[in-house]
Amino acid sequence: MPSKDLHMLPATIGDMNICYILDGVLILYGLILTALYCRLRITYRKSTAGLPEKKPAEGGIYAGLTSRSADTYETIGVKKAMV
């Protein structure tokens, strides 16, 4: 190691400690969010467990609608000009 790099060694070690602290904060943040998400999923399943299953609607909003023609997307006739 050259002598000119030795004076930067303490500053580098100090920067690494900040990285370790930030890594710990991010891991803690991830664990908290994961725990909250799992708790939300569990409470949602418990609240919907007693509800009856949904039945398909026979006469819903879109029951009487039909398309105007069989081919919804018609091709446009493109005529190529001779060059």
N, C-alpha and C positions, 0 to 999 in steps of 0.2 A: 504494500500500500504506500503510495507516495505521501510525503509529509504534508503536502498542501491539502489532501483530503481528510486528514485527521481532525482538523478544526470543525468540519461539518458533521462529524459523527454524533455529537450530543443533540444537535438539531434534528437529525434524522430519527434518532430514537424517540425524541419527544413527539414527532409527527406520527410515528407508529403507534404510540399510546393513544393518541386521539382517534386513530382508525379503529383500534380495538374497542374503545368506548362507543363509537358510533355503530360498530357491528353489534355490540351487545344491545344497544337501544333498538336497532332494527329487528333483532331476533325477538326481543321482548314485545315489540309492537306486533310482529307477525303472530306470536303466540296468543296475544290478547284478542286480535281480530279473529283468529281461528276458533278460539273458545266462544266468542260472541256469536259467530256464524253457526257453530254446532248447537248452541243453546237455542238460537232462533229456529233452526230446522226441527229440533226436537219439540219445541212448544207448538210449532205450526202443525206437526203431525198429530199431536195430542188433541189440538182444538178441532181438527177436521175428522177425527176418528169416529165421532158419534153422528156425523151428518150422513143423510142418505145419499146414495150414488146419483149422479146426474143422469137423466133420461134424455135421449135425443128429442128435440122438438119436432112435431109432425107438421104443424101449421105455423111455422116461424115467419119472420119478417120477409125472407126471400122465397117463400113457398110458391107464390104466383108469378115469379119473374121467369121470363124465357128470353133467349137471345133473338135478335131480329133476323138473322140469317144463319145458315148452317156453318158458313165459313166466316168467322169473325175477322180474321186477318186476310184480306184479299191482296193479291199481288198487284202492283201498279205496272201497267204496260209501259216499258221504257223503249223508246225507239232510238237506235243509235244512228247518228248522222255519219254519212260516208265522208271520209277525209280525202 
